[in-house]
Amino acid sequence: DFGVIFSSKSNLENDSADIISLLKNGVSINKLEEMYPDNSINISNNGEYYTIVVSTSVNLITPGLDRVLGDPYLLNVERIVPYA
């Protein structure tokens, strides 16, 4: 499970970088959600910065680990980027 979590976190980091790049190039949130159906994408702004949170969940298989980590285990990547 820890290997799956680590791999999923790495994939989520890569997806968030791609999403930021696409967002800066004018791709709409609806299109981003279509492109990344396994991720939840939340974008907010304060007029100066975007706050982008990309989330996914990992289903655990190790017995008892769900009591420690929760099942599904939720992964989040948050990025704050300036308007460009």
C-alpha positions as CSV (number, residue, x, y, z in Angstrom):
1,D,0.0,0.0,0.0
2,F,2.8,2.4,0.8
3,G,4.3,1.9,-2.7
4,V,0.9,2.5,-4.3
5,I,0.5,5.7,-2.2
6,F,4.0,6.9,-3.1
7,S,3.4,6.2,-6.8
8,S,0.0,7.8,-6.7
9,K,1.4,10.9,-5.0
10,S,4.1,11.2,-7.7
11,N,1.5,10.9,-10.4
12,L,-0.6,13.5,-8.7
13,E,2.4,15.9,-8.6
14,N,2.9,15.4,-12.3
15,D,-0.8,15.9,-13.1
16,S,-0.8,19.1,-11.0
17,A,2.1,20.5,-13.0
18,D,0.4,19.7,-16.3
19,I,-2.9,21.2,-15.0
20,I,-1.1,24.4,-14.1
21,S,0.5,24.6,-17.5
22,L,-2.8,24.0,-19.3
23,L,-4.6,26.5,-17.0
24,K,-2.0,29.2,-17.9
25,N,-2.7,28.4,-21.6
26,G,-6.4,29.1,-21.2
27,V,-7.8,25.6,-20.9
28,S,-11.2,25.7,-19.0
29,I,-11.8,23.9,-15.7
30,N,-14.4,21.7,-17.4
31,K,-11.9,20.6,-20.0
32,L,-9.3,19.9,-17.3
33,E,-11.9,17.7,-15.4
34,E,-12.5,15.8,-18.7
35,M,-8.8,15.3,-19.2
36,Y,-8.1,14.1,-15.6
37,P,-11.3,12.1,-14.7
38,D,-9.5,10.3,-11.8
39,N,-8.6,13.5,-10.1
40,S,-10.7,16.2,-8.3
41,I,-9.6,19.7,-9.3
42,N,-10.4,22.7,-7.2
43,I,-9.3,26.1,-8.5
44,S,-9.8,29.4,-6.6
45,N,-8.3,32.8,-6.9
46,N,-7.8,35.9,-4.8
47,G,-7.2,38.3,-7.7
48,E,-3.5,37.9,-7.5
49,Y,-2.9,34.1,-7.2
50,Y,-4.5,30.9,-8.3
51,T,-4.8,28.2,-5.6
52,I,-5.0,24.8,-7.3
53,V,-5.8,21.7,-5.3
54,V,-5.6,18.4,-7.1
55,S,-6.9,15.3,-5.2
56,T,-7.3,11.6,-5.7
57,S,-7.9,8.6,-3.5
58,V,-6.1,5.3,-3.0
59,N,-8.0,2.2,-2.0
60,L,-6.0,0.2,0.6
61,I,-5.7,-3.6,0.6
62,T,-3.5,-4.2,3.7
63,P,-5.8,-5.4,6.6
64,G,-5.9,-2.9,9.5
65,L,-4.1,-0.1,7.7
66,D,-7.4,1.5,7.0
67,R,-7.8,2.1,10.7
68,V,-4.6,4.2,10.7
69,L,-4.8,5.9,7.3
70,G,-8.5,5.7,6.5
71,D,-9.9,3.9,3.4
72,P,-9.8,5.3,0.8
73,Y,-6.6,7.2,1.6
74,L,-6.9,10.8,0.3
75,L,-4.0,12.5,-1.5
76,N,-3.9,16.2,-2.1
77,V,-1.4,18.4,-3.9
78,E,-1.8,22.2,-3.5
79,R,-0.1,24.8,-5.6
80,I,-0.3,28.5,-5.4
81,V,0.7,30.2,-8.6
82,P,0.5,33.9,-9.7
83,Y,-1.7,35.1,-12.5
84,A,0.3,35.2,-15.7
